[in-house]
Amino acid sequence: MTAVTSGTLYCASLVNVTTGTAGYFYHLGGSISLFAARVFVRPSATSGKINFGFSNTSTATYSTTDFDPLTTYLIIIKYNVSATGDASLWVLSSGVPATEVDAGTPLLTITGTGQASIDRVCLRQYSATQNMTVDAIRLATTWADAVTPETTITPTITVAPTSLSSFNYLEGSGPSAEQTFLVSGTNLTGNVFLAPSTNYEISQSSGSGYDLPVELTQTAGTVAETTIYVRLKAGLTAGPYNGETINITSAGATPATVTCNGSVTALSPQLTVAPTVLTGFSYAVDNGGPSVSNYYTLKESPYRVLWSYYSNRKYKL
């Protein structure tokens, strides 16, 4: 590691002592021969117990607090990097204090004969009969980074809005007008995939691209807010198209959905006649008739012309 020459270092680890004679097994270092904040262990005067010690030299100050072998403890070293080497040691049997204040009074504190440069964490087998485990070593410049467990990072997909309504068109036409929703993602480990429902289609472009799959590429775990266009497919039969979901997924993330509601309206045939008034039916009596012909047209909208009627004389059809 790059040498630290000022400020404060925190070193946390999990220690489980099986057996051990008096000696130090764990320390910070400025080289292979310059040590500081040495952690010691010894058998306690109480049978079946152990004591932990602490020192910047080879001579330890031991706590009289008894600890159990074959038990895992969270050991935390606080070291002020300087020639005086002020340091504190906590040995905790349970819990992970979020702050130094939460950890309470240190088990031991020391000062003097420190090292003004620290560039390593060292483990030492000081005796052939030593048997212990030191695990999960973390070195940092803040308590939180060294001691507090990392927050679980969960891939997240965000969608807004989560429902769209009023997609509509008249039977025989379509597609419907477009609507949009926004998709974004954080802490992602994979790309975001969008799958349309049976009767709705999606695109990243307005008015085009509805025949293409939609995949949003994550960069450094993030998908920036992206507009997705939605429409009800053309050519559907008349009826409701409600409760259909667009599914949005990414590895490890809780899936998101957008619910779509719409309908295709049936055309109601209408009969129309034009014109609605026929005029010009006249002739001279001595002429004997008939009058000139005239007609009107009957239509079934929007489908077809049904027929045209011609009329003359005495309004015969």
C-alpha positions in Angstrom: 0.0 0.0 0.0 1.1 3.6 -0.4 2.7 4.9 2.8 0.5 6.9 5.0 2.5 9.7 6.8 -0.2 11.7 8.6 -3.7 11.5 9.9 -5.5 8.6 11.5 -5.6 4.9 10.4 -8.3 2.4 11.5 -7.6 -1.3 11.1 -10.4 -3.8 11.8 -10.3 -7.6 11.8 -11.9 -10.7 13.1 -9.7 -12.7 15.5 -10.3 -16.2 16.9 -7.7 -17.6 19.3 -7.5 -21.3 19.8 -4.3 -21.5 21.8 -1.3 -19.2 22.3 1.5 -18.3 24.6 2.3 -14.7 25.3 3.4 -12.7 22.3 2.2 -10.3 19.5 0.6 -11.6 16.4 -0.7 -8.6 14.5 0.6 -5.1 13.9 1.0 -2.1 11.6 4.3 -1.5 10.0 6.5 1.1 8.3 8.9 -1.5 7.0 9.8 -5.2 7.6 11.4 -4.2 10.9 9.5 -1.0 12.0 6.4 -1.9 13.9 3.6 0.0 15.6 0.2 -0.8 17.3 1.2 -4.4 18.1 -1.7 -6.6 19.3 -0.7 -9.3 21.8 -2.4 -12.3 23.4 -1.6 -14.4 26.5 -3.2 -17.0 28.7 -5.1 -15.3 31.5 -4.5 -16.0 35.2 -8.0 -17.3 35.0 -7.9 -20.8 33.8 -9.3 -21.3 30.3 -9.3 -17.5 29.5 -7.1 -15.2 27.5 -6.0 -11.5 27.7 -5.2 -9.1 24.9 -2.3 -6.6 25.1 -1.2 -3.6 23.1 2.0 -1.7 22.5 4.2 0.2 20.0 7.2 -1.8 21.3 7.9 -5.5 22.1 6.7 -4.9 25.7 2.9 -5.1 26.0 0.4 -3.5 28.3 -2.2 -6.2 28.9 -5.8 -5.7 29.9 -7.1 -7.7 32.8 -10.4 -8.3 31.0 -10.8 -12.0 30.3 -11.8 -13.2 26.9 -12.7 -16.7 25.7 -10.7 -18.8 23.3 -12.4 -20.4 20.4 -14.5 -17.2 20.1 -14.5 -14.7 17.3 -13.9 -11.0 18.3 -14.0 -7.8 16.3 -10.6 -6.1 17.0 -10.2 -2.5 16.0 -7.0 -0.5 16.0 -7.0 3.3 15.9 -3.5 4.7 15.1 -2.5 8.4 14.8 0.3 8.3 12.3 3.2 10.0 14.0 6.4 9.4 16.0 4.5 9.4 19.2 2.1 6.9 17.8 -1.0 7.4 19.9 -3.2 4.4 19.5 -6.3 2.7 20.9 -7.6 -0.9 20.8 -11.2 -2.2 21.0 -12.0 -5.9 21.4 -15.7 -6.4 20.8 -17.6 -9.6 21.3 -20.8 -8.6 19.4 -22.2 -5.9 17.2 -20.6 -3.6 14.7 -20.5 0.0 16.1 -21.4 2.5 13.4 -19.2 5.2 15.0 -16.2 5.4 17.3 -18.4 6.9 19.9 -20.8 3.9 19.7 -17.8 1.6 20.3 -17.4 3.1 23.8 -14.2 3.2 25.8 -11.2 1.4 24.2 -9.9 -1.7 26.0 -6.4 -0.2 25.9 -4.7 3.0 24.8 -1.0 3.6 24.2 1.4 6.5 23.3 5.1 6.9 22.4 7.7 5.2 20.2 5.4 5.2 17.2 6.1 5.1 13.5 5.6 8.2 11.3 5.0 6.2 8.2 2.7 3.2 7.8 2.6 1.1 4.6 1.5 -2.4 5.7 -0.5 -4.7 8.0 1.5 -7.6 9.3 0.7 -11.0 10.8 3.3 -12.9 12.9 3.5 -16.4 14.1 5.4 -15.8 17.2 5.3 -19.4 18.5 5.1 -22.9 17.1 2.2 -23.5 19.5 0.3 -20.5 18.4 -3.1 -21.4 16.8 -5.4 -18.5 15.8 -7.3 -17.1 12.9 -7.2 -13.5 11.7 -9.7 -12.7 9.0 -11.5 -9.9 7.2 -8.7 -7.3 7.7 -9.8 -3.8 6.6 -7.5 -0.7 6.7 -9.0 2.7 6.1 -8.7 6.4 7.1 -12.2 6.5 8.6 -14.0 4.4 11.1 -16.9 3.8 8.8 -14.8 2.5 6.0 -12.8 0.1 8.2 -15.5 -1.0 10.6 -19.0 -0.6 9.3 -20.1 -3.3 6.9 -20.6 -2.1 3.3 -24.2 -1.3 2.5 -25.7 -4.0 0.3 -26.0 -2.6 -3.2 -29.1 -3.6 -5.0 -29.6 -3.1 -8.8 -32.7 -0.8 -9.2 -35.0 -0.1 -12.1 -37.1 3.1 -11.9 -40.1 3.6 -14.1 -42.6 6.5 -14.3 -45.5 6.4 -14.9 -46.3 2.8 -14.2 -49.6 2.8 -16.1 -50.8 4.4 -19.4 -54.5 4.7 -20.5 -56.7 5.9 -23.3 -55.0 4.2 -26.2 -57.8 4.2 -28.9 -58.6 4.2 -32.5 -61.5 3.3 -34.8 -61.8 -0.3 -36.1 -60.1 -0.6 -39.5 -57.4 2.0 -38.7 -54.7 2.3 -36.2 -52.2 2.3 -34.6 -53.2 4.5 -31.7 -51.5 7.8 -30.8 -48.2 7.3 -29.0 -47.7 7.7 -25.2 -44.5 7.7 -23.3 -42.9 6.6 -20.0 -39.4 7.0 -18.5 -36.9 4.2 -17.6 -33.7 4.6 -15.6 -31.4 2.3 -13.6 -28.8 2.4 -10.9 -26.3 -0.1 -9.4 -26.9 -2.3 -12.4 -24.9 -5.4 -13.2 -26.5 -5.9 -16.6 -28.4 -4.1 -19.4 -32.1 -3.3 -19.1 -34.5 -5.2 -21.3 -38.0 -4.2 -22.2 -40.6 -6.7 -23.5 -43.9 -5.4 -25.0 -47.3 -7.1 -24.4 -49.3 -8.9 -27.1 -51.2 -5.9 -28.4 -48.9 -3.0 -27.6 -45.6 -2.1 -29.1 -42.7 -0.1 -27.9 -39.8 2.0 -29.4 -37.1 4.3 -28.4 -38.0 6.6 -31.3 -41.2 8.5 -32.0 -43.0 7.2 -35.0 -40.5 4.5 -35.9 -38.5 1.5 -34.6 -41.6 -0.4 -33.3 -40.3 -3.6 -34.9 -37.0 -3.5 -33.0 -36.2 -5.0 -29.6 -35.5 -2.5 -26.9 -32.4 -3.0 -24.8 -30.9 -0.1 -22.7 -27.1 -0.4 -22.2 -25.8 0.3 -18.7 -22.6 2.2 -18.2 -20.8 1.9 -14.9 -24.0 0.5 -13.5 -26.3 3.3 -14.6 -28.9 3.7 -17.3 -29.8 7.4 -17.7 -33.4 8.4 -17.8 -34.7 7.2 -21.2 -38.0 7.9 -23.0 -39.9 4.9 -24.3 -42.8 5.3 -26.8 -45.8 3.0 -26.6 -48.8 2.5 -28.9 -51.7 0.1 -29.5 -51.0 -2.0 -32.5 -52.8 -1.3 -35.8 -55.4 -3.7 -37.3 -57.0 -5.0 -34.1 -60.6 -6.0 -33.9 -63.0 -3.9 -31.9 -62.9 -4.4 -28.1 -61.0 -3.5 -25.0 -57.2 -4.1 -24.6 -56.7 -3.5 -20.9 -54.3 -4.7 -18.2 -51.5 -5.6 -20.6 -48.0 -5.1 -19.2 -44.7 -4.1 -20.6 -42.1 -6.0 -18.6 -38.8 -4.3 -17.7 -35.9 -6.5 -16.4 -32.2 -6.4 -15.5 -30.0 -9.0 -13.7 -30.5 -8.9 -10.0 -33.1 -6.0 -10.1 -36.7 -6.3 -9.1 -38.7 -6.3 -12.4 -40.7 -3.3 -13.2 -43.9 -3.1 -15.3 -46.0 -0.5 -17.1 -49.7 -1.4 -17.5 -51.4 -0.3 -20.6 -55.2 0.2 -21.1 -57.0 1.0 -24.3 -59.6 0.0 -26.8 -60.5 -0.3 -30.5 -63.9 1.3 -31.2 -66.3 -0.5 -33.6 -67.8 1.5 -36.5 -71.6 1.9 -36.4 -73.1 1.8 -39.9 -75.2 4.9 -40.7 -77.7 5.3 -43.6 -77.7 8.6 -45.3 -79.7 9.9 -48.2 -78.7 12.7 -50.6 -80.3 14.9 -51.6 -83.1 15.0 -49.1 -85.4 17.1 -51.4 -86.1 16.4 -55.0 -87.5 19.2 -57.2 -88.3 20.0 -60.8 -91.0 17.5 -61.3 -93.4 19.4 -63.7 -94.8 19.3 -67.2 -97.6 20.9 -69.2 -101.0 19.2 -69.0 -101.3 19.1 -72.7 -97.9 17.5 -72.9 -99.1 14.3 -71.2 -95.9 13.9 -69.1 -94.1 12.4 -67.6 -91.8 14.9 -65.9 -88.1 14.8 -66.1 -86.3 12.1 -63.9 -84.5 12.9 -60.7 -82.7 10.7 -58.2 -81.4 10.4 -54.7 -78.6 8.1 -53.4 -78.8 5.9 -50.2 -75.4 5.2 -48.5 -74.4 3.0 -45.7 -71.4 4.8 -44.1 -68.6 4.2 -44.1 -68.9 1.1 -46.3 -70.7 1.5 -49.6 -73.5 3.0 -51.8 -76.5 0.8 -51.4 -78.5 2.1 -54.3 -79.8 5.1 -56.2 -83.5 5.7 -56.9 -84.7 7.4 -59.9 -88.1 9.0 -59.9 -90.3 10.7 -62.5 -93.9 11.1 -63.5 -96.1 10.7 -60.5 -93.1 10.1 -58.3 -92.7 6.5 -59.3 -89.7 4.7 -58.2 
